[in-house]
Amino acid sequence: LHNGSGWQLMHRPPQAYTPTLSNISGTAPTLVARYSIASGAVRTSIAMTLVSGSTVGVAPGFSLPVPARTPTGYQMLGQALFRKSGQWIDGGLLLAAATRVEPVLKLVSGAVINMSTNVNGASPFAWASGDSMTFEFSYEAA
């Protein structure tokens, strides 16, 4: 893209990063995380698979590769999928702080979708080795 005074790269190749985990303990899970930045927009993907000895606590969190513009409260960023033995459960990802995201569940109550239920050790299911969380999201860099 030409911005009037020079060329600007729109899509940079993704780079690997290692998110810092919160409320996930025991044996370190398998993580694959990538991000790219273009014009201040950060595109991120994280895939985490639990291994034997990994445990999920209340409101697990994942650090961002670069800080986000400071939120004015929780903001929905993107898609989360939770997998257990072929079962896929849809969720979302909240910007909980300028440096951390947290997955949440999408629960339907009548005609309303509630996105405020945190993932925990028993929700959306009892987490075990081989279960996974996958995230795709974008945000504005600080």
C-alpha positions, 0 to 999 in steps of 0.5 A, a space after each residue: 500500500 502506498 501512503 502518499 510518501 512511501 510504500 507500507 507493508 500490509 501483511 508481515 509474515 507471522 512470527 512465533 512467540 511463547 505466551 505466558 500462561 496464568 491459571 494453567 499449572 502442572 506440566 507445561 502444555 504444548 503451545 503453538 502461537 504466532 502473530 503478525 503486525 501490520 499498520 498497528 493491527 496485531 493478528 494472533 493465533 494460539 493453540 494449546 493442548 494439555 498433556 498429562 499433568 496439566 491442569 486448568 484453573 479458573 479464568 486461564 489467561 494468555 499473554 499477548 505478543 505486544 501490548 494492546 491499546 488499554 481497554 476500557 473494560 473487557 473487550 471481545 477480540 475473537 474466536 475460541 474453540 475448546 476440543 475434547 475427544 471430537 467435541 468442539 465447543 464455541 467460545 470467545 476471547 476477552 481482552 482482560 488487560 492490555 497484556 492478557 486475554 482470557 477465553 470465555 464460553 458462549 452460553 445461550 439463555 433464551 435469545 441472549 448469548 452470554 459471553 461472561 462465563 469463564 473457562 475453568 477446570 470443569 467447564 466447558 468440560 473436565 479438562 484432561 490430557 489431549 484436550 485443547 483450546 484454539 484462539 484466533 483474534 486481532 487487536 490494536 497495538 498500544 
